[in-house]
Amino acid sequence: HYCGVGIYDTGDEKPITAATMRRRIAERLDLCPPLRWKLVTVPFGLDRPVFVRTAVDLEHHVSEASLPE
């Protein structure tokens, strides 16, 4: 699991929103294949767990919160 906080100073420009970040990440997901991997167990324990390619739900993984000053 990973949790991160990004603080972006955009100056006088429009603020970066979670929707903007989700769009930017979606545009670049194919550039980093491990972000689309999911570890699955092989039935009956016949082999070690393997990685499979899966869809990423960016609505679930990228959120936005406002912090007090």
JOSUL-V169654 format. One record per pair of residues at least 4 apart in sequence whose C-alpha atoms are under 7 Angstrom apart, sorted by the first residue. I is the first residue (numbers start at 0). J is the second residue. D is the distance in Angstrom with one decimal. If there is no record, write none. Layout:
I/J/D, I/J/D
This chain:
9/13/7.0, 9/14/6.2, 15/19/6.1, 16/20/6.4, 17/21/6.1, 17/61/6.4, 17/62/5.6, 17/63/5.3, 18/22/6.2, 19/23/6.2, 20/24/6.0, 21/25/6.0, 21/57/6.0, 21/61/6.5, 22/26/6.3, 23/27/6.6, 24/28/6.0, 28/32/6.9, 28/34/6.9, 32/36/6.9, 35/52/5.5, 35/53/5.4, 35/54/6.3, 35/55/6.3, 36/50/5.7, 36/51/5.4, 36/52/4.7, 36/53/5.9, 37/50/5.3, 37/51/5.4, 37/52/6.3, 37/53/6.3, 38/48/6.4, 38/49/5.6, 38/50/4.5, 38/51/6.5, 39/48/5.5, 39/49/5.6, 39/50/6.2, 40/48/4.5, 40/49/6.6, 41/45/6.3, 41/46/5.9, 41/47/6.7, 41/48/5.6, 56/60/6.5, 57/61/5.6
